[in-house]
């Protein structure tokens, strides 16, 4: 089966983990389990008066990973500004926007839109998750694909509130740091919503065929992230997107180019900044670090 497309689907689902499955970010009051040590990769870009840290995140994690310490914590504490892909979205504002963009407007139901055998794959995946096949009938295919990529992970114990962005955001607010984002929620949703319908259907079909392995794929990504192995993580995340070049360009290469241009401008301002984006953006030939070389900026890996 085409695991590479499942890896892409799972990764894309994580981008919308917050807006689609917004939950209270109030910490649990139960006793925390012993932390599983993790040492994710960290880089630094600096000149005489500016220091920018680049940190790769996983958007959802199972509770219990201990990663916010050592060099990562030191770099964060030194920084005056936290920059994320997307600042913490307000749930009340996010949900109507998601529904507006995800809802089909041509009157076709999702199940009627899908050709055979894609419809069979989709129905099998939905029933396997205990969901009625008509649950997403009023929505566009990308929305169903994102959900099919993420729901199995949630069932396996992954939680958006345990993701790195939640931890960093809470720490930044506690320390009074400024928080900014590279993108808006509408921009991120637009990457999916503007996909041509045939591409959305292909995305959904491949996700549905491999839905049962979604949590296994995420386990693999988290293990590579925790081991501080961006090369392996990059292959896992980015290879799937490369099998659909249009998706890879839209969600990785083009965004990395835009972010690198913003980072170049940041270097003109004195100070220390902690930048945290999905780990896939910091790996592979089209990584943010590779794009920074266009501006003669070098990112150096920090040994932990």
DRENMITOR-322699 format. One record per residue (C-alpha): y, x, z; residue in one letter; residue number from 0. Coordinates in steps of 0.1 Angstrom, whole numbers, plus 2048, in hexadecimal, padded with zeros to 3 digits. Layout:
BEGIN
@yy = Y xx = X zz = Z res = A n = NUM $
...
This chain:
BEGIN
@yy = 800 xx = 800 zz = 800 res = X n = 0 $
@yy = 824 xx = 80B zz = 7FB res = X n = 1 $
@yy = 82D xx = 818 zz = 81D res = X n = 2 $
@yy = 84C xx = 828 zz = 810 res = X n = 3 $
@yy = 85C xx = 807 zz = 809 res = X n = 4 $
@yy = 852 xx = 7FA zz = 82B res = X n = 5 $
@yy = 864 xx = 818 zz = 83A res = X n = 6 $
@yy = 883 xx = 80F zz = 827 res = X n = 7 $
@yy = 881 xx = 7EB zz = 831 res = X n = 8 $
@yy = 87C xx = 7F3 zz = 856 res = X n = 9 $
@yy = 899 xx = 80B zz = 855 res = X n = 10 $
@yy = 8B0 xx = 7F2 zz = 844 res = X n = 11 $
@yy = 8A6 xx = 7D8 zz = 85E res = X n = 12 $
@yy = 8B2 xx = 7EF zz = 87A res = X n = 13 $
@yy = 8D5 xx = 7F0 zz = 86B res = X n = 14 $
@yy = 8D9 xx = 7CB zz = 873 res = X n = 15 $
@yy = 8C6 xx = 7CB zz = 894 res = X n = 16 $
@yy = 8E5 xx = 7C3 zz = 8A8 res = X n = 17 $
@yy = 8F5 xx = 7A8 zz = 892 res = X n = 18 $
@yy = 8D4 xx = 796 zz = 88B res = X n = 19 $
@yy = 8C5 xx = 798 zz = 8AE res = X n = 20 $
@yy = 8E4 xx = 79A zz = 8C4 res = X n = 21 $
@yy = 8D9 xx = 799 zz = 8E9 res = X n = 22 $
@yy = 8EA xx = 79F zz = 90A res = X n = 23 $
@yy = 8F1 xx = 7C4 zz = 90F res = X n = 24 $
@yy = 8EF xx = 7C0 zz = 935 res = X n = 25 $
@yy = 8D7 xx = 7DB zz = 942 res = X n = 26 $
@yy = 8B6 xx = 7CE zz = 951 res = X n = 27 $
@yy = 8B4 xx = 7CE zz = 976 res = X n = 28 $
@yy = 88F xx = 7D7 zz = 978 res = X n = 29 $
@yy = 885 xx = 7FA zz = 980 res = X n = 30 $
@yy = 886 xx = 811 zz = 962 res = X n = 31 $
@yy = 866 xx = 821 zz = 956 res = X n = 32 $
@yy = 865 xx = 848 zz = 956 res = X n = 33 $
@yy = 878 xx = 855 zz = 938 res = X n = 34 $
@yy = 866 xx = 862 zz = 91A res = X n = 35 $
@yy = 878 xx = 883 zz = 912 res = X n = 36 $
@yy = 888 xx = 883 zz = 8EF res = X n = 37 $
@yy = 89D xx = 89F zz = 8DF res = X n = 38 $
@yy = 8AD xx = 890 zz = 8C0 res = X n = 39 $
@yy = 8C0 xx = 8A6 zz = 8A8 res = X n = 40 $
@yy = 8E5 xx = 8AE zz = 8AD res = X n = 41 $
@yy = 8FD xx = 8C1 zz = 896 res = X n = 42 $
@yy = 921 xx = 8CE zz = 89A res = X n = 43 $
@yy = 93D xx = 8D2 zz = 880 res = X n = 44 $
@yy = 95B xx = 8E6 zz = 88D res = X n = 45 $
@yy = 97A xx = 8FA zz = 886 res = X n = 46 $
@yy = 995 xx = 90A zz = 89B res = X n = 47 $
@yy = 9A0 xx = 8E9 zz = 8AC res = X n = 48 $
@yy = 988 xx = 8CE zz = 8A2 res = X n = 49 $
@yy = 963 xx = 8C8 zz = 8AC res = X n = 50 $
@yy = 94E xx = 8AC zz = 89E res = X n = 51 $
@yy = 92B xx = 8A6 zz = 8AA res = X n = 52 $
@yy = 912 xx = 894 zz = 893 res = X n = 53 $
@yy = 8F6 xx = 881 zz = 8A4 res = X n = 54 $
@yy = 8DA xx = 86E zz = 893 res = X n = 55 $
@yy = 8D0 xx = 84D zz = 8A4 res = X n = 56 $
@yy = 8B4 xx = 834 zz = 8A4 res = X n = 57 $
@yy = 8C3 xx = 811 zz = 8A5 res = X n = 58 $
@yy = 8A7 xx = 801 zz = 8BA res = X n = 59 $
@yy = 890 xx = 812 zz = 8D3 res = X n = 60 $
@yy = 876 xx = 809 zz = 8EC res = X n = 61 $
@yy = 884 xx = 80C zz = 90F res = X n = 62 $
@yy = 87D xx = 82C zz = 922 res = X n = 63 $
@yy = 888 xx = 848 zz = 90A res = X n = 64 $
@yy = 89C xx = 863 zz = 91B res = X n = 65 $
@yy = 8B3 xx = 873 zz = 900 res = X n = 66 $
@yy = 8D6 xx = 870 zz = 90E res = X n = 67 $
@yy = 8D6 xx = 891 zz = 920 res = X n = 68 $
@yy = 8D9 xx = 8B6 zz = 919 res = X n = 69 $
@yy = 8ED xx = 8C1 zz = 8FB res = X n = 70 $
@yy = 8F1 xx = 89D zz = 8EF res = X n = 71 $
@yy = 901 xx = 892 zz = 910 res = X n = 72 $
@yy = 916 xx = 8B1 zz = 912 res = X n = 73 $
@yy = 924 xx = 8AB zz = 8EF res = X n = 74 $
@yy = 92B xx = 887 zz = 8F6 res = X n = 75 $
@yy = 93D xx = 88E zz = 917 res = X n = 76 $
@yy = 953 xx = 8A8 zz = 905 res = X n = 77 $
@yy = 95E xx = 88E zz = 8EB res = X n = 78 $
@yy = 97C xx = 877 zz = 8EC res = X n = 79 $
@yy = 971 xx = 861 zz = 8D0 res = X n = 80 $
@yy = 94F xx = 851 zz = 8C7 res = X n = 81 $
@yy = 94A xx = 848 zz = 8A3 res = X n = 82 $
@yy = 92D xx = 831 zz = 899 res = X n = 83 $
@yy = 922 xx = 821 zz = 878 res = X n = 84 $
@yy = 92E xx = 800 zz = 886 res = X n = 85 $
@yy = 93F xx = 7FA zz = 8A8 res = X n = 86 $
@yy = 92D xx = 7E2 zz = 8BF res = X n = 87 $
@yy = 931 xx = 7C0 zz = 8AD res = X n = 88 $
@yy = 93B xx = 7A1 zz = 8C0 res = X n = 89 $
@yy = 91E xx = 789 zz = 8C0 res = X n = 90 $
@yy = 933 xx = 76A zz = 8BB res = X n = 91 $
@yy = 945 xx = 77A zz = 89D res = X n = 92 $
@yy = 926 xx = 78A zz = 88E res = X n = 93 $
@yy = 90E xx = 76C zz = 88C res = X n = 94 $
@yy = 924 xx = 756 zz = 877 res = X n = 95 $
@yy = 92B xx = 772 zz = 85F res = X n = 96 $
@yy = 906 xx = 77B zz = 85C res = X n = 97 $
@yy = 8FE xx = 756 zz = 855 res = X n = 98 $
@yy = 91A xx = 753 zz = 83B res = X n = 99 $
@yy = 90F xx = 771 zz = 827 res = X n = 100 $
@yy = 8E9 xx = 76B zz = 82B res = X n = 101 $
@yy = 8E9 xx = 746 zz = 822 res = X n = 102 $
@yy = 8DF xx = 73F zz = 7FE res = X n = 103 $
@yy = 8F9 xx = 72B zz = 7EB res = X n = 104 $
@yy = 8E7 xx = 722 zz = 7CB res = X n = 105 $
@yy = 8D2 xx = 706 zz = 7DA res = X n = 106 $
@yy = 8B0 xx = 719 zz = 7D6 res = X n = 107 $
@yy = 899 xx = 71D zz = 7F3 res = X n = 108 $
@yy = 88B xx = 73F zz = 7FA res = X n = 109 $
@yy = 867 xx = 735 zz = 7F6 res = X n = 110 $
@yy = 86F xx = 724 zz = 7D4 res = X n = 111 $
@yy = 882 xx = 742 zz = 7C9 res = X n = 112 $
@yy = 865 xx = 75A zz = 7CE res = X n = 113 $
@yy = 84D xx = 75F zz = 7B1 res = X n = 114 $
@yy = 828 xx = 763 zz = 7B5 res = X n = 115 $
@yy = 819 xx = 778 zz = 7C5 res = X n = 116 $
@yy = 838 xx = 780 zz = 7D9 res = X n = 117 $
@yy = 838 xx = 75D zz = 7E8 res = X n = 118 $
@yy = 814 xx = 762 zz = 7F4 res = X n = 119 $
@yy = 81D xx = 783 zz = 804 res = X n = 120 $
@yy = 83B xx = 774 zz = 815 res = X n = 121 $
@yy = 829 xx = 755 zz = 822 res = X n = 122 $
@yy = 80D xx = 76C zz = 830 res = X n = 123 $
@yy = 826 xx = 783 zz = 842 res = X n = 124 $
@yy = 839 xx = 765 zz = 851 res = X n = 125 $
@yy = 819 xx = 754 zz = 85E res = X n = 126 $
@yy = 80D xx = 775 zz = 86B res = X n = 127 $
@yy = 82C xx = 777 zz = 881 res = X n = 128 $
@yy = 827 xx = 753 zz = 88C res = X n = 129 $
@yy = 845 xx = 747 zz = 878 res = X n = 130 $
@yy = 846 xx = 729 zz = 860 res = X n = 131 $
@yy = 849 xx = 735 zz = 83C res = X n = 132 $
@yy = 868 xx = 71E zz = 838 res = X n = 133 $
@yy = 87B xx = 72F zz = 855 res = X n = 134 $
@yy = 892 xx = 742 zz = 83D res = X n = 135 $
@yy = 892 xx = 72A zz = 820 res = X n = 136 $
@yy = 8B8 xx = 725 zz = 821 res = X n = 137 $
@yy = 8BE xx = 74B zz = 820 res = X n = 138 $
@yy = 8C0 xx = 766 zz = 806 res = X n = 139 $
@yy = 8A1 xx = 77E zz = 802 res = X n = 140 $
@yy = 8B2 xx = 79B zz = 812 res = X n = 141 $
@yy = 8B6 xx = 789 zz = 833 res = X n = 142 $
@yy = 891 xx = 780 zz = 834 res = X n = 143 $
@yy = 888 xx = 7A4 zz = 82C res = X n = 144 $
@yy = 89E xx = 7B1 zz = 848 res = X n = 145 $
@yy = 88E xx = 799 zz = 861 res = X n = 146 $
@yy = 86B xx = 7A1 zz = 855 res = X n = 147 $
@yy = 872 xx = 7C6 zz = 85A res = X n = 148 $
@yy = 880 xx = 7C1 zz = 87D res = X n = 149 $
@yy = 86D xx = 7A5 zz = 88E res = X n = 150 $
@yy = 84C xx = 7B8 zz = 890 res = X n = 151 $
@yy = 85F xx = 7D5 zz = 8A1 res = X n = 152 $
@yy = 86E xx = 7BD zz = 8BA res = X n = 153 $
@yy = 84C xx = 7AE zz = 8C1 res = X n = 154 $
@yy = 83F xx = 7D2 zz = 8C7 res = X n = 155 $
@yy = 859 xx = 7D7 zz = 8E2 res = X n = 156 $
@yy = 876 xx = 7E7 zz = 8D0 res = X n = 157 $
@yy = 898 xx = 7DB zz = 8DC res = X n = 158 $
@yy = 8BB xx = 7DE zz = 8CC res = X n = 159 $
@yy = 8C9 xx = 7E1 zz = 8EF res = X n = 160 $
@yy = 8B5 xx = 801 zz = 8F4 res = X n = 161 $
@yy = 8C2 xx = 811 zz = 8D4 res = X n = 162 $
@yy = 8D7 xx = 830 zz = 8D5 res = X n = 163 $
@yy = 8F7 xx = 81E zz = 8CA res = X n = 164 $
@yy = 8F5 xx = 806 zz = 8E8 res = X n = 165 $
@yy = 8F2 xx = 824 zz = 900 res = X n = 166 $
@yy = 90E xx = 837 zz = 8F0 res = X n = 167 $
@yy = 925 xx = 819 zz = 8EF res = X n = 168 $
@yy = 920 xx = 811 zz = 913 res = X n = 169 $
@yy = 926 xx = 835 zz = 91D res = X n = 170 $
@yy = 945 xx = 837 zz = 908 res = X n = 171 $
@yy = 953 xx = 818 zz = 918 res = X n = 172 $
@yy = 94B xx = 825 zz = 93B res = X n = 173 $
@yy = 95D xx = 846 zz = 934 res = X n = 174 $
@yy = 97A xx = 835 zz = 923 res = X n = 175 $
@yy = 974 xx = 845 zz = 901 res = X n = 176 $
@yy = 981 xx = 836 zz = 8E1 res = X n = 177 $
@yy = 967 xx = 827 zz = 8CA res = X n = 178 $
@yy = 96A xx = 825 zz = 8A4 res = X n = 179 $
@yy = 954 xx = 81D zz = 886 res = X n = 180 $
@yy = 94F xx = 828 zz = 863 res = X n = 181 $
@yy = 949 xx = 805 zz = 857 res = X n = 182 $
@yy = 94F xx = 7E0 zz = 85F res = X n = 183 $
@yy = 933 xx = 7C7 zz = 865 res = X n = 184 $
@yy = 93D xx = 7B5 zz = 844 res = X n = 185 $
@yy = 939 xx = 7D6 zz = 831 res = X n = 186 $
@yy = 916 xx = 7DC zz = 83F res = X n = 187 $
@yy = 90A xx = 7B9 zz = 838 res = X n = 188 $
@yy = 91A xx = 7BB zz = 815 res = X n = 189 $
@yy = 902 xx = 7D8 zz = 80C res = X n = 190 $
@yy = 8E5 xx = 7BF zz = 80E res = X n = 191 $
@yy = 8F7 xx = 7A0 zz = 802 res = X n = 192 $
@yy = 903 xx = 7B0 zz = 7E2 res = X n = 193 $
@yy = 8E0 xx = 7BC zz = 7D7 res = X n = 194 $
@yy = 8D5 xx = 7AA zz = 7B7 res = X n = 195 $
@yy = 8BD xx = 78E zz = 7BF res = X n = 196 $
@yy = 8A0 xx = 79F zz = 7AC res = X n = 197 $
@yy = 8A4 xx = 7BE zz = 7C2 res = X n = 198 $
@yy = 8A6 xx = 7A9 zz = 7E1 res = X n = 199 $
@yy = 885 xx = 798 zz = 7D8 res = X n = 200 $
@yy = 874 xx = 7BA zz = 7D2 res = X n = 201 $
@yy = 881 xx = 7C5 zz = 7F3 res = X n = 202 $
@yy = 874 xx = 7A6 zz = 804 res = X n = 203 $
@yy = 852 xx = 7A8 zz = 7F3 res = X n = 204 $
@yy = 84B xx = 7CC zz = 7FC res = X n = 205 $
@yy = 856 xx = 7C5 zz = 820 res = X n = 206 $
@yy = 840 xx = 7A6 zz = 822 res = X n = 207 $
@yy = 821 xx = 7B9 zz = 815 res = X n = 208 $
@yy = 825 xx = 7D3 zz = 830 res = X n = 209 $
@yy = 833 xx = 7BE zz = 84C res = X n = 210 $
@yy = 815 xx = 7C5 zz = 862 res = X n = 211 $
@yy = 81C xx = 7EA zz = 863 res = X n = 212 $
@yy = 841 xx = 7E8 zz = 86B res = X n = 213 $
@yy = 83E xx = 7F2 zz = 88F res = X n = 214 $
@yy = 827 xx = 80E zz = 886 res = X n = 215 $
@yy = 841 xx = 81C zz = 86E res = X n = 216 $
@yy = 85C xx = 819 zz = 888 res = X n = 217 $
@yy = 846 xx = 82C zz = 8A1 res = X n = 218 $
@yy = 843 xx = 848 zz = 888 res = X n = 219 $
@yy = 869 xx = 84A zz = 883 res = X n = 220 $
@yy = 870 xx = 849 zz = 8A9 res = X n = 221 $
@yy = 856 xx = 865 zz = 8AF res = X n = 222 $
@yy = 867 xx = 87B zz = 895 res = X n = 223 $
@yy = 88A xx = 873 zz = 8A2 res = X n = 224 $
@yy = 880 xx = 87B zz = 8C6 res = X n = 225 $
@yy = 870 xx = 89C zz = 8BB res = X n = 226 $
@yy = 891 xx = 8A7 zz = 8AB res = X n = 227 $
@yy = 881 xx = 8A9 zz = 889 res = X n = 228 $
@yy = 89B xx = 89D zz = 870 res = X n = 229 $
@yy = 888 xx = 8AA zz = 852 res = X n = 230 $
@yy = 86A xx = 895 zz = 859 res = X n = 231 $
@yy = 87F xx = 877 zz = 863 res = X n = 232 $
@yy = 893 xx = 87A zz = 844 res = X n = 233 $
@yy = 874 xx = 87A zz = 82F res = X n = 234 $
@yy = 867 xx = 85B zz = 841 res = X n = 235 $
@yy = 888 xx = 848 zz = 83F res = X n = 236 $
@yy = 897 xx = 853 zz = 81E res = X n = 237 $
@yy = 878 xx = 855 zz = 808 res = X n = 238 $
@yy = 873 xx = 82F zz = 80A res = X n = 239 $
@yy = 897 xx = 82A zz = 7FE res = X n = 240 $
@yy = 892 xx = 843 zz = 7E1 res = X n = 241 $
@yy = 876 xx = 82C zz = 7D4 res = X n = 242 $
@yy = 892 xx = 813 zz = 7CE res = X n = 243 $
@yy = 8AE xx = 829 zz = 7C0 res = X n = 244 $
@yy = 8C8 xx = 80E zz = 7C1 res = X n = 245 $
@yy = 8C2 xx = 807 zz = 7E6 res = X n = 246 $
@yy = 8C2 xx = 82C zz = 7EE res = X n = 247 $
@yy = 8E3 xx = 831 zz = 7DD res = X n = 248 $
@yy = 8F3 xx = 813 zz = 7ED res = X n = 249 $
@yy = 8E7 xx = 818 zz = 810 res = X n = 250 $
@yy = 8E5 xx = 83E zz = 813 res = X n = 251 $
@yy = 8F5 xx = 854 zz = 7F9 res = X n = 252 $
@yy = 915 xx = 840 zz = 7F3 res = X n = 253 $
@yy = 91B xx = 83A zz = 818 res = X n = 254 $
@yy = 915 xx = 85E zz = 821 res = X n = 255 $
@yy = 92F xx = 869 zz = 807 res = X n = 256 $
@yy = 949 xx = 851 zz = 816 res = X n = 257 $
@yy = 942 xx = 85C zz = 839 res = X n = 258 $
@yy = 944 xx = 881 zz = 830 res = X n = 259 $
@yy = 967 xx = 87A zz = 822 res = X n = 260 $
@yy = 971 xx = 86A zz = 842 res = X n = 261 $
@yy = 963 xx = 887 zz = 856 res = X n = 262 $
@yy = 976 xx = 89F zz = 841 res = X n = 263 $
@yy = 996 xx = 88D zz = 84A res = X n = 264 $
@yy = 98C xx = 88D zz = 86F res = X n = 265 $
@yy = 98B xx = 8B3 zz = 86E res = X n = 266 $
@yy = 9B1 xx = 8B2 zz = 869 res = X n = 267 $
@yy = 9B6 xx = 8A4 zz = 88C res = X n = 268 $
@yy = 9B1 xx = 8BA zz = 8AA res = X n = 269 $
@yy = 998 xx = 8AE zz = 8C4 res = X n = 270 $
@yy = 973 xx = 8A7 zz = 8CA res = X n = 271 $
@yy = 960 xx = 88A zz = 8BA res = X n = 272 $
@yy = 93C xx = 87E zz = 8BF res = X n = 273 $
@yy = 92F xx = 86D zz = 89F res = X n = 274 $
@yy = 90E xx = 859 zz = 8A2 res = X n = 275 $
@yy = 8FE xx = 84A zz = 882 res = X n = 276 $
@yy = 8DB xx = 841 zz = 878 res = X n = 277 $
@yy = 8C5 xx = 85F zz = 877 res = X n = 278 $
@yy = 8BD xx = 85A zz = 853 res = X n = 279 $
@yy = 8E1 xx = 861 zz = 849 res = X n = 280 $
@yy = 8DD xx = 884 zz = 858 res = X n = 281 $
@yy = 8BE xx = 88E zz = 844 res = X n = 282 $
@yy = 8B5 xx = 894 zz = 820 res = X n = 283 $
@yy = 8C7 xx = 8A1 zz = 801 res = X n = 284 $
@yy = 8E2 xx = 886 zz = 803 res = X n = 285 $
@yy = 8E8 xx = 88A zz = 829 res = X n = 286 $
@yy = 90B xx = 88A zz = 838 res = X n = 287 $
@yy = 908 xx = 8AF zz = 83E res = X n = 288 $
@yy = 900 xx = 8B5 zz = 81A res = X n = 289 $
@yy = 91E xx = 8A0 zz = 810 res = X n = 290 $
@yy = 935 xx = 8B4 zz = 827 res = X n = 291 $
@yy = 92E xx = 8D3 zz = 813 res = X n = 292 $
@yy = 943 xx = 8C4 zz = 7F8 res = X n = 293 $
@yy = 960 xx = 8C9 zz = 810 res = X n = 294 $
@yy = 955 xx = 8EC zz = 81A res = X n = 295 $
@yy = 94A xx = 8DF zz = 83C res = X n = 296 $
@yy = 92B xx = 8EC zz = 84C res = X n = 297 $
@yy = 916 xx = 8D9 zz = 866 res = X n = 298 $
@yy = 903 xx = 8EF zz = 87E res = X n = 299 $
@yy = 8E4 xx = 8E3 zz = 891 res = X n = 300 $
@yy = 8E7 xx = 8E6 zz = 8B7 res = X n = 301 $
@yy = 8C8 xx = 8F3 zz = 8C8 res = X n = 302 $
@yy = 8BD xx = 8DE zz = 8E5 res = X n = 303 $
